[in-house]
Amino acid sequence: MSNCNNTDPQKLVREGTSQDERPFQALDPAYAPVNEHAPAHNMVFVQAYAAYLRFFDVGDVPVDDWRRFFSNDVSVQLAMAAVQDVDFYRVSVKESFDFLNNRDNDTDIQGIKNHLGRLFSCAGSLAARLDELKESLPPEIKLKASLKNRISSQLAPHFRRFLAYYRYDKSITPVADQLIADVAPDIQLFGWPATPVSVVHNRSFSKDWMTAPSPDWAIYLAGIAPENEYGTGSVFEMANRLSTHNLFTSFFDQLLKTYARVVNEAKQALENTFTNWDSHEPHYTLFLAFLRLFEYARAEMNTLTGRHLDFYYKQILQLREKTAEPGHAHLLVELAKHAAAHELKAGTQFKAGKDALGIDAFFAGDRDFVANQAKVAALKTVYRHNTEKVNNNSVNNFRLFASPAANSDDGLGAELLSVDKSWHPFYNKVYDDGELRQIKMPHAEIGFAVASNYLLLAEGTRTIKLTFTVNGNMPDLSGKVTSF
């Protein structure tokens, strides 16, 4: 494989931390906590568990369950959004796109239709769940306004086009030639299973999803004209053309960004409802108080792994802790333009922000230092080549090269072409398949100077003879001698 943009394809690229210096994740006490369930997870669990708790009338007949007691509070709605697994949704969507982009699957007709149906189901189901979340949140929750704005400005135009693609497929006759299977992936979105795209198509959405004024959603939907982005050809070619079309894929990109943003904003809003929301019902207030108090027990419980490691290291292995050492940092000092030099005494303190407790942190200089205005003006290098053949030729053996601009592509100032903008400090060699093809440096012009007090001659015409004894051939130096 050829690699002409790298000075040496076999060079090691390091980021400054060796393998031995990287801590093992398994040795981090927080790597495997005993209880990972935050209050949001417990709220979602109790909401689901309430469906199995029945209550009875005076005749001992079951009439209802407990779900309505644990499903309507704003905190549980935000908790459901906060625990969403965005990565799982992303992977599910990517699997279907990968299948439709793999030509090895061009003969699997039913598989192509199923994966295209899964994509439409994923996108349509998520859009429906986002709409339901927006409608269920009270106006005081900022997430409602944020989601409303994102739907109307970014998702609605894509969703209209998405429905137009589906409506075109449903217009194809016979039905057996339609490309989108009425299936759904096995994923949960906001506590509900994904539904086939036909279910999404037949439901009503809020007016925020309309790109044009309309009395209701049914009339708006009827006005969406089918669009053909499938083209013609085999089932694979038509499905692949749609799945790679930027207008189709951009809808999934926008949905995924919105999904991730909703999850993050829901976590913040949920924390806010614990302390700044006065509309909780009494029974749910007690439940939230229990969950908040349970956090102290959970935090203590999750110290078990750390205490176990401490016991193993200190009691079993009898290891002793190293003495504490102060932190070290390298400091760069740049003087003001009017200051020619400035002395920094040992012990001079430099502010370094705040520590984990919010206390100001400082670093102190460990020695006297005089800062001045000196700067690196140029980076130059001289390189004497060895006997390694260049392009299978020995003409450059022991040749001297000199770069007046070492941090450049040609040694003369050209822009670096390497991907990471790196450059070798001593030479610039270009390899191809492990063989040296070129040394991208100018040939050095070498020489020497003779200085002596005997050369300080005054007045008159003087003749000076220098005799040199050399080994090997010596070129004619006449005309190349310069006095100064």
N, C-alpha and C positions, 0 to 999 in steps of 0.2 A: 504494500500500500504506500502510495506516495504522500509525502508531507513536506512541501517546499516552503511553508509559511512558518515553520518552527526551526529554530537554530539547531536543535537536536531532539528528535522525536523520542529518544530514550532517556531524556533527562528526567530527574525526579522533581516533581512539583510539590513543595511543602508550604504549609501555612504557618509554620513556626511552632507547632505542637506535635510532639512525637506520639506514637501509639502508646508508649509506656506512661506518658503524662496524662492521658485521658482517663478519667475515672470511670469505673464500671457502673452502669445504671443500676445493676442489681444490688450494689452496695449502698445505694441511696435509700435511706429509710422511707422516703416518700414514693419510691418506685412501686411498691405493692402495698398500699394502705389496707388496713383491715376492713374499713367501711368507707367506700367511695361515694356513698349516696348523700348528696347535699339535700337541703330542704326541698328544692324543686323536684328531685327524684321521688322523695317520700310523698309529696303532694300528688304527683301523678299516680303513684302506686295506690294510694288510698282512694283516689277517684275511681280507678279500675276495680279495686277490691269492693267498693261500696255496692257494685252491681250484684254481688253475691249475698249481701245482707238484706233479708226480707223483713218486713213488718206486717202485722196481721191486724184485722179488724176485731171487733168484739166477738165475732163468731168464729174466731181462730182461722180465718181465711186470708191467705196472703194477698195483699192488695197493691203493694208497691215495694221498691227497694230504696236504698239510701243514697243513690247517685245524685239526686237533686240537692242533697245537703252538702255535697263535696264537689260540685261541678260548676256552680254559677258564680263563685267569687272571682274577682278580677285577678287575684294572686294565682289561682290555679290555672287560669287561662294563660297568664304569662309564663307560669312554670312549664306548661305543655310546650310552649314555643322555646323556652330556654334549654330544654333537654334534647332538642332535635339533633340527630346525627347527620350533619351536612355531608360529611365524607362518605357515608354509606350511600346516600342519594347520588353523589357524584360518581361513585364507582359503578352503581347500577346503570346510570345513564351511559357512562363510558363503555361498558360492556356491549351495549346494544349498538352504539356507534362503531365500535371496533368490528363487530360482526358484519355490519353492513358495508364496511370499507375493506373487507377481506375477500379478495376474488376467489379464494378457495371455497367460499360458501355459495358460489353463483348457481349451483345446482340444487341447493337446499331451499326450495320454493317456500315451504311452510315455515321454515326457520326465519327466512327473510321477512315474511309477513308478520310473524310473531314479534320479532325484534322491532320492526317499525311500529307495530301496535303498542309495544312496551314504551317506546319513546313518546308516542302521543299520549299514552296513559300517564306517564311520569310528569310530563309538562302540564297536561290538563288538570290532573289531580292536585298538583302543587298550586296551580293558579286558583283552583276552587278553595283549597284550604286557606290560602292567604286572604282570599276575599271573606271567608267566614271569620277569620281572626280579626280582620279590620272592622267588620260589622259588629262583632261582639264586644269590642273594647269600648269603655266609656270615653267621652271626649277629653277628659282630663289627662288621660294617658298619652304622652307625647308620641309613642309608637304608632298610635292610630293615625295621627296627622302625617307622620313620616311615611307610613305605608301607603296611605291614600295618595300622597303626592307622587310616590315612586310608581304606583300602578298607573295613574293617569298620564304621567309624563314619559315613562319608559316602557312599561309592560303592555299597555293597551294597544299601541300600534302593532307590536309583534303578535299579540294574541289574536287580533283581527285577521292577520295574514295566516296565522296558524289554523284558525277555523276555516279559512278559505281553502287551504290545502286539504283539510279533511273533507269538506263538502264536495270538492272535486272528486276525491276518491270514491265517495258514496254515489256519485253520479255515473260512475263507470258501470256499464252492463256488458255481459252478464255479471252477476254478483261474484261469481267465482274468479273473475279477473281483477277484483278490487285488491289493493295492496295492503291495507291496514287491517290487521286482525283485531277482533274485538276482545282483547286480552288485557291483563293488568299484571305488573310485577308484584312479587311478594315483599312489599315494603309498607311501612307505616309512616304516615305524614300527619303530624299533629294529633296523634292518637287514633287515626282512622286509616283503614287499608286503602291503598290506591285503587281506583275504579277504572273500568274501561273507558276509552275516550267517548264512546257513544253516550254514556251516562253524563259525562261532562258536557257534551254538546247539547243535551236536552235539558240541563238545569239552567236556572236563572242566575245571572251575575248582577252586581250592583252597577250603577251608572258610571262609576269611576272607570270601568273597563270599556266604555263606549268612546269611540273616536269622533262621533258625530251625534248631534242631538236626536233623541228618539223618545217616544212616549214610554216605552218599556223595552225589556231585553228581547222579547219574542219578535217584535217588529224590527229591532236592530239586527238580530241574527238573520232574519229572513232577507234583509237587504245586503248581506255579505255575498258577493258573487264568487263562485268557485274559481280558483286559480290553479293552473297547471304548471308546476315546477318539476314534474316527474319526467317530462319529455316522452320519448318513445323508445322502444327496444325491449329487451328481456326484462323479467321481473327484477333481477339483480341490478341491471343498468338503471332502471327507473327509480328503484329505491335508493341506490347509491347516489344518483344525481340529486335527489332531494336531501339526503342525509349529509351531503357535502356542500350544499348551497349555503352561502353565507347568511342569507335572510332567515333560513331555518335554524342554523346553528347559533346565530346571534340571540334568538329567543331563549335558548337554553342557557347561554352565558348570562343574560340579564336575569333570568329566573334564579340561577345559582347565586349570583351576587346579592340579589334581594333576599334570598333564603338565608344566606350567611349573615347579612346585616340585621335581619329580623331577630335571629337567634342572639346576637350580641346585644342588641338594644333591649330585648326581652329580659336578659339577665340583669341589666342595669335597672330597668323599670321594676322588676320583681323585688329587688333589694329596697327600692324606694317605697313600695307598698307595705313593707314590713313596719316602717316607722312613720311614714307620712301619708297614710291613707286611713280616713276615719269612717269609711262606709262598710267595713267588714261586718258581717252578721255575728252575733255573740258567740254562737257555737264554733264558727270558723276562726274567730279571734282567739279562742282558747286553744284550738288546734295549732294555729300558727305560733302561739306562745310556747306550746309544748315543743314544736320543732326547733324554735330558737334556743330553748334551754337544752334540748338534746344535742345541739352542736357542741356544747362543752364536753359532754360524755363522748361524743364521736371524736373530738380532737384528742382527748386523753386516750381513747382506745387506739387511735392511729399512732401513738408513740410506742406501741408494743414492738414494732419491727426495729425501731432505733434502740430501744432498751435491750432487745435480744442481741443485736450486734455488739453493743457495748459490753454485755455480759460475756459474749463469746471472745471478744478481743482481750478484755481485761482479766476475766476470771479463768477462762479455759486456756487461752494462748499466753496469758501473762504478759501482754504487750504494754509498754509504758508510753504514755503520750509525750510527744515532743514539746519542748518549751515553746511558748508563743513567740512569734517573731513579728516585728512591725511590717506593715505593707510597704512596698517599694514601687516607685514610679519614675519613669524617665521624663524629665521636664524640658520643654523647648521654650527658650526665652527670645523674644524679639523686642528690641529697644525702640523707643519712640525716635522719630527722625531727627529730632534736635539733640539727642543724647549720643555722644561719641562712644562712651563706655560707662559701665556701672558695675560696682562690686557687690556681689551677693554673699554675705557672710554665712558661715555654717550656722544652722539653726534658724535661718530665715524661714518663716512659715508662708505656705501657699494654700489658699482656700481650695477645697476639693468637693464642694457641694455638701450634701447632708448624708448621714449614714442611715441604716435601716430604722433607727429610732427617731429620725428627724433632727438629730444633733449635728451642728456644723462639724465637718471633718477637715483636717489640715494635714499637709505634708511639710516636713522641715528639711531643708538642705543639709546634706551630711558633710559638706566641705565648702571651703571658700571657692568662689567662682567669679570670674570677671567676664561679663558679657560685653561684646563690642559689635561693631557694624560689619564685621567680616562675614562674607557670604561665599558660597561656592559659585564661582563665575563660569566654570566650564568643566566638563567631564571628558578627559582625554585618556587614551590608552595606547601602549606600544606592545606589540605581540611578535615574538619570534617563533615561527612555525617549526614543527619537528619534521619527521620523515613520513608522516601520513600523506598518502597520495591524494591529490585534489583532482577529481574527475578522471581518476586512473592515470594521473600524470605526476611526475616527480619534479616538475620545473620549479615548484615553490618550496622545495626542501630548504630549510634553514633561512628562508626569506623573512625579512622584517616588514611588519605592517604597522601603520600608525593611524589612529582615528582622532581627528580633532574634535569630534562630537561622538563620544562612545555610546551615548544613549539615543542612537538613531539607527535607521535601517541600513544605511550604507556607510556609516562612519563620518559622513559629511553634513548631516543635519536632516536627512530625509525622515519622513514620518514613520514611526514603528508600525510594522504590519502584523506583528504577533497578536493573537487574540487577546491575551492578557496584558499586552503592552510591556512585556518583560524584555530585558536585554542582558546579555552576558557582560560582566565587567571587564573581561580581558580580550575577548575576540568575538567575532560574529561569523560562525560557520553555518552553512546550509547543508543539511543531510537529506538524502533521498534513498529510501529503503536501506538505511543504515550505512550508506556510503557518502563520504564527503564530496560534495559537488562544487562548492564555491566558498571562498572566504571573502565576504562582502566588506572589505576594508581597503583603503588606499595603500599602495606600496609606500614604504617609508623612505624618505630622503635622508640618508645618514651622512655623518661627517664628524669632524673633531676640530678642536681649537687648540692652539699653542699659546700659552701666556708665560712671560718671564720678564724679570726686571731688566735683563740684558736688551730687551727690545725697546726700552724707553730711550730712544736715540734722538738727539737734537741736531738740527741743521744739517745741511750737506746731503749728498747722495750716498746712501748706504746700500750695500749688497749683503743679503742674508741668505745663507745656504743651510737647508735642513735636509738631513739624510735619514731615511726611514728604512728599517729592515723588516720585511714582511715575509710571511710564508704563503706560497701559492702565487696566483696571477694577480697583478695590481694594475688597474686601469690607468690610463694617462690622466694625470691631474692638472695638466697645463690648462690654464683658462678657468679653472674651478677654484683657485685660491683667492680669497677675499681678505683684505685687511680692514680693520675697524678699530 
